[in-house]
């Protein structure tokens, strides 16, 4: 018997943590042998975890208290943790998993093996401890446990009396290093290939190749972040980004883009560099309300782009160092002498003092600027200081390019900003007079059609599809579509 359990991402899009467990049956007291019972010893039901992430927003009304972060399920039988990618809602509880006694390997892709300690160092400093020595010990332990696995290569996790399990990672196209996980599990006479999608990337996203469907999946656990909607195509969203930036910059304001440090920041830089390369000397008009007259028009070539996030800067450097994992288009640009993630107009702010100075300067000046700052849902990080200083000025614009979970300031700004409402930041209310925009194609998540294409591309339909990692409406919408397109499968939404 092969069991799937879910310890997160069932009532929302965060806290991803799933368990695959083998249950060995043994003959009980019935002389006929027809009364099998399940052994309870840890060695009789070995398993693995797929991800161990933080809860964010309103999922299960959970937040960041000690109770929410604690590992509240048995782990004695867990032989390994497999990481699909290094976003915090997929890896943020790893330190707590180690503290609970987990002593197995942490299996992930080669790029994720490089990035995982970096993202967890930041998470530890913010939410775990300020004790540098303790942080270093945790990071050393994580580095010692990490097992980098090349894409497409099978890896044996265990072979025991209860059965065997091996895993293989395939490109997921979500962020650098992201993977979906194929699991070949054998328990007694039962043998299945079970696939966990992790987070799948949108079709034709910048920088990364799109995911190819698995060659087989007897059971599939699939995300549904955008299970109820489709994204704009690449060209449409690129020119929508151009239009939003041009409109926002006409009155000499700041375009503030809340973005996660990994994935979205790099994709935005890639697209903005492409716009600068294409429209270089083309003017972006500045109205008389700005500091300079329209005759002194700003051009794309002298538009300033600011990345205000040490973590985003570090991951952008890692992205640059891992060019072999880029898609063909991006590698061709590099071969032609372009620098999609390191161009002349880009300024990176690292120190906290420089950050505060930038917030003050941009809030007071009428200098057109594009600022990309974390975090992506406005629940913390440097973007909050920008929002406090700039939301009340109609010259400024907030551009959302990714999913905003319920209960986060980002969702509230997106919901109430167009109505002239307010948002609470650090316990205070701030009126929203800045314009609010969204370009959904840069979410880094697959849209509904992308998810359907992934499932429909599996040669033999799965017998069961489990829908996780989505709001209720998104999961139900995807469930209905999958029941129509894959009638052979039982499509379920776990509790």
C-alpha positions in Angstrom: 0.0 0.0 0.0 1.4 3.4 -1.0 -0.1 6.4 0.9 0.0 10.2 0.1 -0.5 12.6 3.0 -0.6 16.4 2.9 0.8 18.6 5.7 0.3 21.9 3.9 -0.9 23.7 0.8 -4.3 22.2 1.1 -6.2 25.2 2.3 -4.3 27.8 0.3 -1.1 28.3 -1.7 1.5 28.2 1.0 3.1 25.8 3.5 3.8 23.1 0.8 4.6 19.8 2.5 3.6 16.4 1.2 4.4 12.9 2.3 4.7 9.7 0.3 4.7 6.6 2.6 4.9 2.9 2.1 2.6 0.8 4.3 3.7 -2.8 4.6 0.9 -5.3 5.4 1.7 -8.4 7.5 -0.4 -11.4 8.5 -2.3 -11.0 11.7 -3.8 -13.5 14.1 -6.2 -15.1 11.7 -4.9 -18.6 10.9 -6.3 -18.2 7.3 -4.0 -15.2 6.8 -7.0 -13.1 5.6 -6.7 -10.6 8.4 -3.8 -8.3 7.4 -2.9 -5.5 9.8 -0.5 -2.6 9.3 2.7 -2.6 11.3 3.3 0.5 13.4 7.1 0.5 13.7 8.9 3.2 11.8 10.9 0.7 9.8 7.7 -0.8 8.4 6.4 2.3 6.7 9.3 4.4 5.4 8.5 7.5 3.5 9.8 10.8 2.2 8.7 14.4 2.3 8.2 16.6 -0.7 9.0 20.2 0.4 8.6 21.7 3.9 7.5 25.3 3.5 6.3 28.2 5.6 2.6 29.1 5.9 1.8 32.7 4.8 -1.3 34.8 4.6 -4.5 33.2 5.8 -4.0 29.5 5.1 -5.6 27.7 8.0 -5.3 31.0 9.9 -1.7 30.2 10.3 1.1 32.7 10.5 4.6 32.7 12.0 4.0 31.7 15.6 6.0 28.9 17.1 3.0 26.6 16.9 2.6 27.3 13.2 6.3 26.7 12.5 6.5 23.5 14.5 6.5 20.1 12.8 3.2 18.7 14.0 3.4 15.3 12.3 5.6 12.1 12.9 8.9 12.1 11.1 10.7 9.0 12.5 9.9 7.1 9.3 11.0 9.9 7.0 14.1 8.8 5.0 14.6 11.9 2.9 13.3 15.4 2.1 13.0 16.2 -1.6 12.9 20.0 -2.4 11.1 21.0 -5.6 12.5 24.6 -5.5 13.8 27.2 -3.0 10.8 29.6 -2.5 10.2 30.1 1.2 6.7 28.6 1.1 8.4 25.3 0.0 11.5 25.3 2.2 11.0 27.7 5.0 10.3 25.1 7.7 13.5 23.1 7.0 15.3 24.4 10.1 12.3 23.3 12.2 12.3 19.9 10.5 16.0 19.5 11.5 15.2 20.7 15.1 12.4 18.1 15.3 15.0 15.4 14.7 15.1 14.8 10.9 18.5 13.4 10.0 18.1 12.3 6.4 19.4 13.7 3.2 17.9 16.8 1.4 17.6 16.0 -2.2 17.3 18.8 -4.8 18.5 19.9 -8.2 22.0 21.2 -8.7 21.0 24.9 -8.9 18.7 24.5 -5.8 21.6 23.0 -3.9 23.6 26.3 -4.4 20.6 28.5 -3.6 19.0 26.7 -0.6 21.5 27.7 2.0 21.3 31.3 0.8 17.5 31.6 1.1 17.5 29.8 4.4 20.2 32.1 5.8 17.9 35.0 5.1 14.9 33.2 6.6 16.9 32.3 9.7 18.0 35.9 10.3 14.4 37.2 9.9 12.3 34.7 11.7 14.5 32.1 13.6 17.3 33.7 15.5 19.8 36.6 15.5 22.5 34.3 17.0 25.1 34.2 14.1 26.9 31.2 15.6 23.6 29.2 15.7 22.7 30.3 12.1 26.1 29.1 10.9 25.6 25.7 12.6 22.2 25.3 11.0 23.6 26.3 7.5 26.5 23.9 7.9 24.1 21.1 8.8 22.0 21.9 5.7 25.0 22.0 3.4 26.2 18.7 4.7 22.7 17.1 4.1 22.1 18.4 0.6 22.4 15.9 -2.2 22.5 17.6 -5.6 20.7 15.6 -8.2 21.1 16.2 -12.0 17.8 16.5 -13.9 16.6 13.3 -15.5 18.7 10.9 -13.3 17.1 8.3 -11.0 18.3 8.3 -7.4 17.6 5.4 -5.0 16.3 6.8 -1.7 15.9 3.5 0.1 15.5 -0.3 -0.4 14.1 -2.0 2.7 12.0 -4.9 3.7 8.9 -2.7 3.4 9.7 -1.8 -0.1 11.8 0.6 -2.2 11.6 4.2 -3.5 13.6 6.1 -6.0 13.1 9.6 -7.3 13.9 11.6 -10.4 13.8 15.4 -10.9 12.6 17.0 -14.1 12.6 20.7 -15.1 9.6 22.6 -13.9 10.3 26.0 -15.5 9.1 27.9 -12.4 12.4 29.4 -11.1 16.0 28.4 -11.6 16.5 24.9 -10.2 12.8 24.2 -9.9 11.7 20.6 -10.5 8.8 18.3 -10.5 9.4 15.0 -8.7 8.8 11.5 -10.2 8.7 8.8 -7.5 8.9 5.1 -8.3 7.5 3.3 -5.3 7.3 -0.4 -4.6 5.5 -1.9 -1.6 4.7 -5.6 -1.6 2.8 -6.3 -4.9 2.0 -2.6 -5.3 4.2 -0.6 -7.7 3.4 3.0 -8.7 4.9 6.1 -10.3 3.7 9.1 -8.4 4.4 12.6 -9.6 4.5 15.8 -7.5 4.4 18.8 -9.7 5.8 21.3 -7.2 5.2 24.7 -8.8 5.1 24.6 -12.6 6.2 27.5 -14.8 4.2 29.4 -17.3 4.6 28.7 -21.0 7.3 30.8 -22.7 8.5 32.5 -19.4 11.8 34.3 -19.8 15.1 32.6 -19.0 13.9 29.1 -18.4 12.7 26.3 -20.6 9.0 25.3 -20.1 8.3 21.9 -18.4 7.6 18.8 -20.4 4.9 16.4 -19.2 6.1 13.2 -17.5 6.3 10.1 -19.5 4.1 8.3 -16.9 2.2 9.2 -13.8 -0.1 6.6 -12.1 -1.0 9.3 -9.6 -0.4 13.0 -9.8 -0.3 15.7 -7.2 -0.6 19.1 -9.0 -0.5 22.7 -8.0 -3.5 25.0 -8.9 -2.3 28.6 -8.1 -3.8 29.8 -11.3 -6.2 26.9 -11.9 -9.0 29.4 -12.7 -7.3 31.7 -15.1 -4.9 32.0 -18.0 -2.0 34.3 -18.4 -1.3 36.7 -21.3 1.0 35.4 -23.9 4.7 36.4 -23.8 4.5 39.3 -26.4 1.2 40.7 -25.0 2.4 40.8 -21.4 5.8 42.3 -22.5 4.1 45.2 -24.3 1.7 45.6 -21.4 4.7 45.9 -19.1 6.1 48.6 -21.5 2.8 50.5 -21.5 2.5 50.4 -17.7 6.0 51.7 -17.3 5.6 54.4 -19.9 2.3 55.6 -18.5 3.6 55.6 -14.9 6.8 57.5 -15.8 5.0 60.3 -17.7 4.4 62.2 -14.5 7.8 61.7 -13.0 6.8 59.1 -10.4 8.2 55.9 -9.1 7.0 52.5 -10.4 7.2 50.2 -7.5 7.3 46.5 -8.3 7.0 44.1 -5.3 8.8 41.0 -6.4 10.3 37.9 -4.8 14.0 37.7 -4.8 14.2 34.5 -6.7 12.7 34.1 -10.2 10.4 37.1 -10.6 13.1 39.7 -10.1 15.4 38.0 -12.7 12.6 37.6 -15.2 11.6 41.3 -14.9 15.2 42.4 -15.4 15.4 40.2 -18.4 12.3 41.7 -20.0 13.2 45.3 -19.0 16.7 44.9 -20.6 14.9 43.6 -23.7 12.7 46.7 -23.8 15.7 49.0 -23.4 17.6 47.2 -26.2 14.6 47.4 -28.5 13.4 51.0 -27.8 16.7 52.5 -26.6 16.5 56.1 -27.8 12.7 56.1 -27.9 11.4 58.9 -25.7 9.2 58.3 -22.6 7.4 61.7 -22.3 7.5 63.6 -19.0 4.6 65.8 -18.4 4.8 69.4 -17.1 3.9 68.2 -13.6 7.4 66.5 -13.5 10.6 68.3 -12.7 11.7 68.5 -16.3 9.7 69.8 -19.3 8.4 67.4 -21.9 11.0 68.7 -24.4 13.6 67.0 -22.2 12.1 63.7 -22.7 13.4 60.7 -20.8 14.5 57.8 -23.1 14.6 54.1 -22.4 18.4 54.3 -22.5 18.6 56.5 -19.5 15.7 55.1 -17.5 17.0 54.0 -14.0 16.2 50.5 -12.7 16.8 49.9 -9.0 16.9 46.5 -7.4 16.6 47.2 -3.6 17.2 43.8 -2.1 20.5 42.2 -1.0 18.9 38.8 -1.4 17.7 39.5 -4.9 21.1 40.9 -5.8 22.7 37.7 -4.6 20.3 35.4 -6.4 20.7 37.5 -9.6 24.4 36.9 -9.4 23.7 33.1 -8.9 21.4 33.2 -11.9 24.2 34.8 -14.0 26.7 32.1 -12.8 24.3 29.3 -13.8 23.8 30.2 -17.5 23.9 26.6 -18.6 20.5 26.2 -17.0 19.0 29.1 -19.0 16.9 28.5 -22.1 18.2 28.8 -25.7 16.9 32.3 -26.2 18.7 33.7 -23.1 22.0 31.9 -23.9 21.8 33.3 -27.5 21.5 36.8 -26.1 24.6 36.3 -24.0 26.5 34.9 -27.0 25.5 38.1 -28.9 27.1 40.3 -26.3 23.9 41.2 -24.3 23.8 41.1 -20.5 20.2 40.5 -19.6 20.8 40.5 -15.8 23.6 43.0 -15.6 23.0 46.1 -17.8 24.2 49.7 -17.6 20.9 51.2 -16.3 20.7 48.8 -13.4 21.5 50.0 -9.8 21.6 47.6 -6.9 21.1 48.8 -3.3 22.6 46.7 -0.6 23.0 48.6 2.7 20.1 49.5 4.8 21.3 53.1 5.0 21.4 53.4 1.2 17.9 51.9 1.1 16.5 54.5 3.5 18.2 57.3 1.5 16.7 56.0 -1.7 13.2 55.8 -0.2 13.5 59.4 1.0 15.0 60.7 -2.2 12.5 59.1 -4.6 9.5 60.1 -2.4 10.5 63.7 -2.6 11.9 64.0 -6.1 10.1 63.8 -9.4 12.8 61.6 -10.9 11.2 58.7 -12.9 12.5 55.4 -11.6 11.5 51.7 -11.6 12.2 50.0 -8.2 12.0 46.3 -7.7 12.0 45.4 -4.0 11.0 42.4 -1.9 8.9 40.9 -0.7 6.5 39.9 -3.4 3.3 40.0 -1.3 4.3 43.1 0.6 4.3 41.2 3.9 7.7 42.4 4.9 11.1 43.4 3.5 12.2 46.7 2.0 9.1 47.2 -0.2 7.2 48.1 2.9 9.2 51.3 3.5 8.6 52.3 -0.1 4.9 51.7 0.2 4.6 53.7 3.4 6.4 56.6 1.7 4.7 56.4 -1.8 1.2 55.0 -1.6 -0.3 58.3 -0.7 1.1 60.1 -3.9 -0.9 59.8 -7.1 2.3 60.3 -9.2 3.5 56.8 -8.1 2.4 53.4 -9.3 2.4 49.9 -7.8 2.8 47.1 -10.3 2.0 43.6 -9.2 3.5 40.8 -11.3 2.7 37.8 -9.1 0.1 36.0 -7.0 -1.1 37.9 -3.9 -2.3 35.5 -1.2 -5.4 36.2 0.9 -4.5 38.1 4.1 -1.4 39.7 2.7 -0.9 43.5 2.3 -0.3 42.8 -1.4 -3.8 41.3 -1.8 -5.4 44.3 0.1 -3.6 46.9 -2.1 -4.7 45.0 -5.2 -8.2 44.8 -3.9 -8.8 48.2 -2.3 -6.3 50.4 -4.2 -8.5 50.9 -7.3 -11.3 52.0 -4.9 -9.2 54.6 -3.2 -9.0 52.5 -0.1 -6.3 51.9 2.5 -3.9 49.2 3.6 -2.5 48.4 7.0 1.3 48.2 7.2 3.1 47.6 10.4 0.0 48.3 12.4 -0.8 51.7 10.7 -3.3 52.6 7.9 -2.0 54.1 4.7 -4.3 55.6 2.1 -3.8 54.3 -1.4 -3.7 57.1 -4.0 -1.0 55.6 -6.2 -2.3 53.8 -9.2 -2.3 50.0 -9.0 -1.7 47.7 -11.9 -1.2 44.0 -12.5 0.5 42.1 -15.3 -0.2 38.4 -14.4 2.0 36.8 -17.0 5.1 37.3 -14.8 3.6 35.2 -12.0 6.1 32.3 -12.8 3.2 29.9 -12.2 1.5 28.0 -14.9 -1.9 29.2 -16.0 -5.0 27.0 -16.3 -4.2 26.1 -20.0 -0.6 25.3 -19.0 -1.7 23.0 -16.2 -4.2 21.2 -18.5 -1.5 20.9 -21.2 0.9 19.3 -18.7 -1.7 16.7 -17.6 -3.1 16.0 -21.0 0.5 15.4 -22.3 0.9 12.4 -20.0 0.6 9.4 -22.5 -1.5 7.2 -20.1 -3.9 9.3 -18.0 -3.3 9.1 -14.2 -5.8 7.0 -12.2 -5.9 9.8 -9.6 -5.1 13.5 -9.7 -4.9 15.4 -6.4 -5.2 19.2 -6.6 -3.3 21.3 -4.0 -1.6 24.7 -3.7 -4.5 26.9 -4.6 -7.4 28.9 -3.3 -10.8 27.1 -3.2 -12.1 28.7 -6.4 -8.9 28.0 -8.4 -8.9 24.3 -7.3 -12.6 23.8 -8.1 -12.2 25.4 -11.5 -9.2 23.2 -12.3 -11.1 20.2 -11.0 -13.9 20.8 -13.4 -11.6 21.2 -16.4 -9.6 18.1 -15.6 -12.8 16.0 -15.1 -13.8 17.0 -18.6 -10.4 16.6 -20.2 -9.2 13.5 -18.3 -12.4 11.6 -17.6 -10.5 8.4 -16.8 -8.9 10.0 -13.7 -10.4 10.5 -10.2 -9.9 14.2 -9.6 -9.9 15.0 -6.0 -9.3 18.0 -3.7 -7.7 16.8 -0.4 -9.0 18.2 2.9 
